[in-house]
Amino acid sequence: MLTQDKKFLYIGHSTMPDGTVKVRFANDMVNRSKTLQKRGNDNIDYVNLPNPMTKLEALLYLKSRGNLGADVSFAVDLKIAEKTRQAKKKAMTVTATSIKNKNTEEAI
């Protein structure tokens, strides 16, 4: 399964030891939180998603809930931009492959 198609049950954020805020995705919130704590992360906060969602869907859901601090909102916006670029690239690749296959079939 492609990473873009994988579905998650939780979305959240944590602050890394260097002060960077990162968006986090998980299917097992307890184990993920323990792992992050062992690595020195703090301010770990997760939200239950209403249903399993892809990363982009989960990011848009989190953004729509509001009440995000400035640092978290910035991290979410960056991740949305990244995932949107990846989705567009994937769509373009699929379209280009389809066109190439269609042209190959016509040439035969």
N, C-alpha and C positions, 0 to 999 in steps of 0.2 A: 504494500500500500504506500502510495506517495505521501510524503510528509504533509503536503498541502491538503490531502484528502482525509488525513487522520482526524478523528473527532475527540474532543476533550470535555470533561465534566466540570472543570474548575479553571478559572482565570484569576490572576492576581498580580502582585508585584512584591518586590523585595529590594532592600538597599544593600548593595554589595559593600565589602569592607572599605573600598576606596571612595564610597559615597555615591556611586552611580546607581540610579534606580533602573531596574529591569522588569519587564513584563514577564510573567511566568505562566505556564500552562501545565495542567496536571490531570491525571485520572485518579490518582491516589494522593489526596491532599496531605495526609499525615506523614507518609514516608517522604514525600517531596519536601515538606517543611523541615523535617529532621535533617535531611541531606543539606538543605540550604543553611540551617543553623550550624551544622558541623563545619561548613565552609566559611563561616563568619558573617553570613547575611543577617540583617535584622529588619525590623519593621515589615515582617512577612504578613501579608494579608491576602486571603483568597475569597472569591465569590463563587457560590454555586450557580452554575449555568442552568437555565430552565430545561434544557435538553442538550444532548451531545452536539457540539458545534466544532467547525473547523477553526483554525486560528483566526482567520479574517472575520468570520462571523462572530466569534467570541470577543474580538477586539471592538467591533462595531457595537456589540451589546454592552460592553463595559463603558464605552464612550457615551452611549445613550442614557445610561443610568445617572450620569453627572456626578457631582460631589467628589471629583478627583482633585487632589492637590496639584499645584503647578508642575512639580517634577514628574508626578505620575502621568498627568495629562500629556506632557511633552513626550514621555517615553511611549505612551500609547499611540500618539500621533505619528511618531517615527516608525513604529512597528506596523501601523496601518499602511503607511506609504510603502514600506518594504514589501508587505504581503500583497498589496495592490499591484505593484510592479511585477512581482513573481506571477500573479494570476494572469496579467496581461501578456507576459512573455509566454506562459504556457498556452494561452489561447492562440497566440500568433503562431507558435510552433505547430500546434494541432492543425490550424488552418493551412499553413504552408505545406505540411506533410500531406494533407488531404488533396490540395491542388496538385502537388507533385505526383501523387498516386493516380489522380484522374488523368493528368497529361500522359503518364506512362501507359495507362490502359488504352487511351485513344491512339497512341502511336503504334500499338501492336496490331 
